[in-house]
Amino acid sequence: MKTVLFLDQYGSMGGGQRVLLELAQAARDAGWRVRALLPSGPCAQALTRMGARVRATPECRLREGRKGPLDALALLWHTLRVFGAHLAALRRADLLYANGGRMYPLCFMASLLLGKPAAYHVHLNPSNAHIRLLRLLLRSGLTRRIVLPSRYIEGVLRAADAAFDDSRMRLVENGLDERFDGLAFQDRFTGRPLRHVGVVGRVCAEKGQDVLLPLAAALPDMYFHVLGDAAFYDHTYFEELKARAPSNVHFYGWVEDLPAKVEEIGLQVCLVPSRCPAGEGTRLFEASPLVPLQMTALSCLVIPRRLGVLAAMAERFGLPAFEQDAELPALLRALAARDSATLAAGIRENVALVMRDCSHAAFQTRLRAMFAELD
């Protein structure tokens, strides 16, 4: 039995860590022995419950947004520190798998120095620096796969450089985790007024939860819900948001059982108001967000910003979308005025599309096929 060693930058649970759990399950089911290096936290605990052997590493803390020389030094120090502390585990692996960009240097260095095959999972829309790094990874014959989570990112990379038209670039579209297995459509609109609107995910400036403050003031008869805790680096933003929020905005912190919480709240609409990070122009940082898939599977009407991969998802799944924050009050008023049964019928179609293409079973099938190829 071969061993895959996953490298992750966070121990807490975010979208990338949900994907890591799916990767670990698929690798195990494909016949691999699963090991992991990542910081302590809920993700590490979940991997341990799955039977993976997990070794704790320090968290690699960098500034959010545009990085500078100090960030490069911090990343180098983290890479050397983890490499030295876990050399034996790295040496015993048959495949190194970097789940996230901050783990690429460690994975690449260990791959070259120890002669180990490596795979790299893309979670963010690549910046120019990220694209240069991916080119470098492809120059190594030990790079077995660069895994892309969406056709949108595949298109971005191929448009950037012909070098990415490489058989080792593997599209494995994101999908739902097992919390969403077996869900049937639930009508959240027929005979009910539109009252409950939420934003799900890490609370940080790039995710755009601040759109709810003026929206709540403009629509005082509606209730707005923030399901998520502060991002790894942005507790100040979260605290300021709570301090400024009108009384019809409610905060729940991190939600593990998302289906149960959506049911408890009676959530009907999920906004995905993600913005470009500072200094990235029109480049949305997300490569393939899971929230639109998850909330559609929960029979909510998902309304993403018409930007980057979110625009592509809106077109694919027939979701209403917006560009500017100022559009949202009128958009929600218009939806509230629509015939509720017609609105529910449209959401039923969205649910069917998501469950057909992005179910947990389909996601696991794609991942297992990839690990079977890497064996």
C-alpha positions in Angstrom: 0.0 0.0 0.0 1.4 3.4 -1.0 1.3 6.4 1.2 0.1 9.9 0.3 1.1 12.8 2.6 -1.2 15.8 2.4 0.2 19.2 3.3 -2.2 21.9 4.4 -1.8 25.4 5.7 -4.7 25.5 8.1 -6.1 23.3 10.9 -9.4 25.1 11.1 -12.2 24.3 8.7 -12.7 26.3 5.5 -13.6 25.4 2.0 -10.1 24.2 1.2 -10.1 22.0 4.3 -13.5 20.5 3.3 -11.9 19.6 0.0 -8.9 18.1 1.9 -11.3 15.7 3.8 -12.8 14.7 0.5 -9.3 14.1 -1.0 -8.3 12.0 2.0 -11.5 9.9 1.8 -11.0 9.3 -2.0 -7.3 8.4 -1.5 -8.2 5.9 1.2 -10.9 4.3 -0.9 -8.5 4.1 -3.9 -6.1 2.1 -1.8 -3.7 4.7 -0.4 -2.4 5.0 3.2 -3.3 8.6 4.3 -1.0 10.8 6.3 -1.1 14.6 6.8 0.9 17.5 8.0 -1.2 20.5 9.1 -1.8 22.7 12.1 -4.0 21.4 15.0 -7.7 22.1 14.8 -11.1 20.7 13.6 -9.7 19.6 10.2 -6.9 17.7 11.8 -9.3 16.1 14.2 -11.6 15.1 11.3 -8.7 13.5 9.5 -7.7 11.6 12.6 -11.3 10.2 13.0 -11.0 9.0 9.4 -8.0 7.0 10.4 -5.3 9.2 8.9 -2.1 9.7 10.9 -1.7 13.5 11.4 1.3 15.4 12.5 0.9 19.0 13.8 2.7 21.8 12.2 2.8 25.6 13.0 0.5 27.8 11.0 2.0 29.8 8.2 0.8 33.4 9.0 1.2 35.9 6.2 -0.3 39.3 5.6 -3.6 39.3 3.7 -3.7 40.9 0.3 -0.5 41.9 -1.6 2.6 40.2 -0.1 6.0 41.8 0.4 9.5 40.7 1.3 8.7 40.0 4.9 6.0 37.6 3.8 8.5 35.8 1.5 10.9 35.4 4.4 8.1 34.2 6.7 7.1 31.6 4.1 10.7 30.5 3.6 11.2 30.1 7.4 8.0 28.1 7.7 9.0 25.9 4.8 12.5 25.1 6.3 11.1 24.7 9.8 8.4 22.1 8.7 10.8 20.3 6.4 13.4 19.9 9.1 10.9 18.9 11.8 9.0 16.3 9.6 11.8 15.0 7.3 11.1 11.4 8.3 7.4 11.7 7.3 8.2 13.4 4.1 10.8 10.7 3.3 8.3 7.9 3.9 5.7 9.2 1.6 5.2 7.8 -1.9 3.2 11.0 -3.0 3.3 14.5 -1.6 0.1 16.5 -2.0 0.1 20.2 -1.4 -3.5 21.4 -0.6 -3.1 25.2 -1.0 -0.5 27.7 -2.3 1.4 28.2 0.9 2.3 24.5 0.9 3.7 24.6 -2.7 7.3 25.6 -1.6 7.5 22.9 1.0 6.1 20.3 -1.3 8.3 21.4 -4.2 11.5 21.4 -2.1 10.7 18.0 -0.5 9.9 16.6 -3.9 13.2 17.7 -5.4 15.5 16.9 -2.5 13.9 13.6 -1.7 13.0 12.5 -5.2 9.2 12.2 -4.4 6.4 12.6 -6.9 4.1 15.6 -6.0 0.7 17.0 -6.7 -0.6 20.5 -6.2 -4.2 21.6 -5.6 -5.3 25.0 -6.8 -7.8 26.7 -4.6 -7.4 30.4 -5.5 -7.7 32.3 -8.8 -4.0 32.5 -9.6 -2.3 35.9 -9.3 0.6 36.6 -11.7 3.1 35.4 -9.0 1.0 32.2 -8.6 1.0 31.6 -12.3 4.8 32.0 -12.4 5.1 29.4 -9.6 2.8 27.0 -11.4 5.0 27.3 -14.5 8.0 26.4 -12.3 6.3 23.4 -10.8 5.6 22.1 -14.3 9.3 22.2 -15.2 9.9 19.4 -12.7 9.4 15.9 -13.9 8.4 14.9 -10.4 5.2 17.1 -10.6 2.6 14.5 -11.4 -0.6 16.6 -11.2 -1.7 20.2 -10.8 -5.4 19.9 -9.8 -7.8 22.6 -11.0 -11.2 22.9 -9.3 -13.2 24.5 -12.1 -13.3 25.0 -15.9 -13.1 28.7 -15.3 -9.6 28.4 -13.7 -8.6 26.0 -16.4 -9.5 28.7 -19.0 -7.7 31.4 -17.0 -4.4 29.4 -16.9 -4.6 28.3 -20.6 -5.2 31.9 -21.6 -2.2 33.0 -19.6 0.4 30.6 -21.1 0.5 27.7 -23.6 2.6 25.9 -21.0 -0.6 25.0 -19.1 -1.8 23.0 -22.0 -0.1 20.0 -20.3 -1.5 16.6 -19.6 -0.5 16.9 -15.9 -3.0 19.8 -15.5 -6.1 17.9 -14.2 -9.6 19.3 -14.0 -11.4 17.9 -11.0 -14.5 20.1 -10.5 -15.5 20.7 -6.9 -18.5 19.1 -5.4 -20.6 18.6 -2.3 -19.4 16.8 0.9 -21.4 14.1 2.6 -23.4 16.5 4.7 -25.5 17.1 1.6 -26.1 13.4 0.6 -29.6 12.5 -0.1 -31.1 16.0 0.2 -34.5 16.4 -1.5 -35.8 19.7 -2.8 -37.6 21.7 -0.1 -40.0 24.5 -1.0 -38.9 27.5 1.1 -41.1 30.0 -0.8 -44.6 28.9 -1.7 -47.1 30.6 0.6 -44.3 32.4 2.6 -43.0 35.9 2.3 -39.4 36.4 1.4 -37.9 37.4 4.8 -34.6 35.5 5.5 -31.4 36.3 3.6 -27.9 35.1 4.6 -24.2 35.1 3.7 -22.3 31.8 4.5 -18.6 31.4 4.9 -15.5 33.0 6.4 -16.1 36.6 7.5 -13.5 38.9 5.8 -13.5 41.9 3.5 -13.1 39.8 0.4 -16.2 37.7 1.2 -18.2 40.9 1.3 -20.4 40.4 4.3 -20.5 44.2 4.8 -23.1 44.4 2.0 -25.7 43.3 4.6 -25.4 46.5 6.6 -26.9 49.0 4.2 -29.2 46.2 2.8 -30.6 45.6 6.3 -31.2 49.3 6.8 -33.0 49.6 3.4 -35.1 46.5 4.0 -36.1 46.6 7.7 -38.8 44.0 7.3 -36.3 41.4 6.3 -33.8 39.4 8.5 -30.2 39.0 7.5 -27.9 36.2 8.8 -24.1 35.8 8.9 -23.2 32.1 9.1 -19.4 32.0 9.7 -16.6 33.1 11.9 -13.7 35.5 11.5 -11.2 34.6 8.8 -7.8 33.3 9.9 -6.4 36.9 9.7 -9.3 39.3 10.0 -10.9 39.4 13.5 -11.0 43.2 13.4 -13.3 43.2 10.3 -15.7 40.8 12.0 -15.9 42.8 15.3 -16.4 46.1 13.4 -19.1 44.5 11.3 -21.0 43.3 14.4 -20.6 46.7 16.1 -22.1 48.5 13.1 -24.9 46.0 12.2 -28.6 47.0 12.5 -30.7 44.9 14.8 -32.1 42.8 11.9 -28.6 41.4 11.2 -27.8 38.2 13.2 -24.4 36.5 13.7 -24.0 32.8 14.4 -20.3 32.1 14.3 -18.9 29.0 12.7 -21.7 26.5 11.7 -20.7 22.9 11.4 -24.2 21.4 10.7 -25.2 23.8 7.9 -28.3 21.9 6.8 -29.7 22.0 10.4 -28.9 25.7 10.9 -30.5 26.7 7.5 -33.7 24.8 8.6 -33.7 26.4 12.1 -33.4 29.9 10.6 -35.8 29.3 7.7 -33.2 30.7 5.4 -34.5 31.4 1.9 -31.8 33.4 0.0 -28.0 33.1 0.1 -26.0 36.0 -1.2 -22.4 35.4 -2.4 -21.1 39.0 -2.5 -17.3 38.1 -2.8 -15.1 40.9 -4.0 -11.7 41.2 -5.5 -8.9 41.4 -3.0 -6.9 44.6 -2.8 -4.5 45.1 -5.6 -6.0 42.4 -7.8 -8.1 44.6 -10.1 -11.0 42.5 -11.5 -9.5 39.2 -10.4 -11.8 37.4 -7.9 -9.7 35.4 -5.5 -11.9 32.3 -5.4 -11.3 29.5 -7.8 -14.4 27.4 -7.3 -16.4 28.4 -4.2 -18.4 25.7 -2.5 -21.1 27.9 -0.9 -23.2 28.3 -4.1 -23.3 24.6 -4.5 -24.1 23.9 -0.9 -26.8 26.5 -0.5 -28.5 25.5 -3.8 -28.5 21.9 -2.6 -30.3 23.2 0.5 -33.0 24.6 -1.7 -32.0 28.3 -1.1 -32.0 30.8 -3.9 -28.4 31.7 -4.4 -27.5 35.2 -5.7 -23.8 35.6 -6.5 -21.9 38.6 -7.6 -21.4 38.6 -11.4 -17.6 38.4 -11.2 -15.0 35.7 -12.2 -15.9 32.1 -11.5 -19.1 33.3 -9.7 -20.4 34.7 -13.0 -19.7 31.4 -14.7 -21.5 29.5 -11.9 -24.5 31.8 -12.2 -24.7 31.1 -15.9 -24.3 27.4 -15.6 -26.9 26.9 -12.9 -29.3 29.6 -13.9 -28.8 31.8 -10.8 -29.8 35.5 -10.6 -26.7 37.7 -10.1 -25.7 41.2 -9.4 -22.6 43.4 -10.0 -22.9 46.4 -7.7 -24.0 46.4 -4.0 -26.5 49.1 -4.8 -28.5 46.7 -7.0 -29.4 44.4 -4.1 -32.3 46.2 -2.4 -34.2 46.4 -5.7 -33.3 42.9 -6.6 -34.6 41.5 -3.3 -37.8 43.6 -3.5 -38.4 42.3 -7.0 -37.9 38.7 -5.9 -40.3 39.3 -2.9 -42.9 40.5 -5.3 -42.7 37.5 -7.6 -45.2 34.6 -7.5 -43.7 32.4 -4.8 -44.7 29.1 -6.5 -43.0 30.2 -9.8 -39.9 31.1 -7.8 -39.9 27.8 -6.0 -40.2 25.9 -9.3 -37.1 27.7 -10.6 -35.1 26.7 -7.5 -36.2 23.1 -7.9 -34.5 23.1 -11.3 -31.3 24.6 -9.8 -31.2 21.9 -7.2 -31.6 19.2 -9.8 -28.7 20.6 -11.8 -26.4 20.9 -8.8 -27.2 17.4 -7.5 -26.7 15.9 -10.9 -23.3 17.4 -11.6 -21.9 18.1 -8.1 -23.2 15.5 -5.8 -21.0 14.0 -3.1 -20.9 10.7 -5.0 -19.9 12.4 -8.3 -17.2 14.4 -6.5 -15.8 11.2 -4.9 -15.9 9.4 -8.2 -13.8 12.1 -9.8 -11.3 12.2 -7.0 -10.9 8.4 -6.8 -10.2 8.3 -10.5 -7.4 10.8 -10.1 -5.8 8.8 -7.2 -6.1 5.6 -9.2 -4.1 7.3 -12.0 -1.5 8.4 -9.5 -1.0 5.0 -8.0 
